[in-house]
Amino acid sequence: MTTNGKKAGKPRKTEPVFSVGEETGLMDFLMASMPHKNKDNIKTLLRDKQVLVDGEPQSQYNLKLRPGQQVVISRNKIASKKTYRGISVVYEDNDLIVIDKHSGILSVATDNKEKLTAYSILYDHVKRKNQDGKIFIVHRLDRETSGLMMFAKSARIQKTLQENWDEIIRERVYIAVVQGKVAPPSGEISSYLRENRNRVVFSSETGDDGKYAVTNYETIKSNDQYTMLRMSLRTGRKNQIRVHLHDIGHPIVGDRKYGSKVSPIQRLGLHATVLAFQHPGNERELRFEIPVPRKFHELI
C-alpha cells in the first residue's frame, strides 16, 4: 500500500437541441421552435420534465430565457420523486433509476434471502407502473453505507454501464467519519486489494491476485476524537474506502469489520453523497448530490 496525495454507446435517437437567440418566454420559444407540436403537446413535455434548459429540467411554461441558453427536448420522462421504507428515488427515466439508499438496507439479497432490499423495493416500484417493467443491479453499496446508487431498467443499459463503468462515471464522492485526527489532512491511498475466504478485503503491496485501488481524501472538519473526510474514488473496488482508511490507522466509526472499536452514531459512518455520470442512453451529463446525514455533523 502507498499513500501520497470503451466509451459509452451512441444515443439511439438524436434529441432536439435549440439555441436561444433573444430573450423570450419558454412556452413561446418552444412553440416557435417546434411548430409541429401544439400547446397541449408542449405542456405534456413540461409536465414530464422533458424540457431541459442548460441541462436542468424545467416545468415552468413562463420561464424567462436569455440569449445563449440551450434548450434540449429529452426523450426520457423524469418521474416524480418517491420515498419508500429504506430508499428514496432521486431520479428516474426510461433507462435508469438513481436512489438514495438508507443505512441498514441491503442493495440486493444475499444467501440469507432477506426480503427487503433496495432491489426488491425498486422491483415493486417499476411493476406498479408497468407489469413488464424490470430492474437490473449495476453496482452495490454495503448494507450500512447510505447514499446514491444507480439501477438499470433494461439488460442493455446494465451491460453498457458495467462494461464501460470507468468511462461513464465522472465523479463518485463519499463522506466518511473516522476515528482520530487524520494527518496529513489530505492525500492519496493506493494498494492492491484482495479478499480472503472469510470475505474480508485486505491490502497487498503486490498485484498478485489483487485489484489496484486508489482513494483520494480531504479533511472537511475534525475534533480531538473524529475527522470528517471527503473521499473521491479513482477506482471502485469492494470495501475500498473501508480498507484504505483502516490501512492508515483511521477506521470508519462503526466499522468493526475493519478495525473500529466505537460506534457513536449506531451505524457505519460512510455516505455516498455525489454520483455523476454520462447517461448511457443519450450521453447527457448528469450529476446528483444529496445531503450528508445530520448524525455525521453532530458528532464533530
Buried (B, 14 or more C-beta within 10 A) or exposed (E): BEBEEEEBBEBEEEBEEBEBEEEBBBBEBBBEBBEEBEEEEBBEBBEBBBBBBEEEBBBEBEBEBEEEBEBBBBBBBBBEEBEBEBBBBBBBBBBBBBBBBBBEBBBEEEEEEEEBBBBBBBBEBBEEEEEEBEBBBBBBBBBBBBBBBBBBBBEBBBBBBBBBBEEBBEEBBBBBBBBBBBEEEEBBBBBBBBBEEEEEBBBBEEEEEBBEBBBBBBBBEBEEEBBBBBBBBBBEBBBBBBBBBBBBEBBBBBBEBBBBEBEBBEBBBBBBBBBBBBBBBBBBEBEBEBEBBEBBBEBE
